[in-house]
Amino acid sequence: GVFPIQSANAIGASGAILAVVAISRLLPLAGCKFKRSWNVLLFAFGVASMVACKTRAALAGFLVGVLLVLAFSRRARIVAFASAVLGLAVYTVSLALNAAVQPDVLWNRIASPGGAILSFLERGQNQDQLESLTGRTEWWHLAWRQFMEHPWTGLGAYAGGKFGVLSKNGFGDTPQLHSDYLETLVGTSLWGLIPLLIALFGTWWLLVRFVRSPALRPFERQLTLEAIGVLGVITVRSFVNVELIWHAPQFFLAVLGYAELLRRRAKWGAHQTARV
């Protein structure tokens, strides 16, 4: 089976991406139509995966991805409505997972929605674990120190974070630094970070540029909209996980590849027009 062979973070990320794609196809752009029953099932499966794994980064990425899809599809009213629905859904799920069976405890949770949601997001962690982002801040501090000692060479891609930082400081069971940017910085220094940022920001710029382009067919604009939602999930998660670089980053490469396809087609079309 998938779980627990795959980590909770990986399952939560997949659930967030499936749910964002399902939302974009339940509210498609003009000229596109998808099977509603299948996408409702896909959305439910994605949300259930996120909730079961309790992955906070995936939940945050999902919320950002949905808002981006709604904003770029020019559905301002739906944005406000969806925000309220999503907030209610998170609250309801937190009650279902955390409230005790006693009626008085359940009533107290209902009367204090903030406490119920906070209890769900805490995942049973103490204050120190929450403040350290489940140990991430300590790993990042150690990674920054190693980068300052090797600012121009790095410690080796896919090896610096694991062996030069974590294993060296007694965190051998942790596979990576849980940050795309620090993992790249420690591994390959600025020579790897700069191309990564160019690829990420370039992908964002191309997708935002083409999502409303009249030169694209409706289905192509729909795919661009979905790519924006998926990239929103990936970007949020990239700050606390290795979503963009860890081999193989299928989600990011799929979005980047589609953005590059749009760029080349636009360039080729302009070239053909100039020749005519």
Secondary structure, DSSP 8 states (H G I E B T S, - for coil): --TTTS-HHHHHHHHHHHHHHHHHHHS--TT----HHHHHHHHHHHHHHHHHHT-HHHHHHHHHHHHHHHHHTT-HHHHHHHHHHHHHHHHHHHHHHH--SSHHHHHHHHH-HHHHHHHHHHTT--HHHHHTTTTHHHHHHHHHHHHHHSTTT-S-TTTIIIIIIIGGGT-TT--S-S-HHHHHHHHHTHHHHHHHHHHHHHHHHHHHHHTT-TTS-HHHHHHHHHHHHHHHHHHHHHTTS--SSSS--HHHHHHHHHHHHHHHHHHHHHHHHHH-
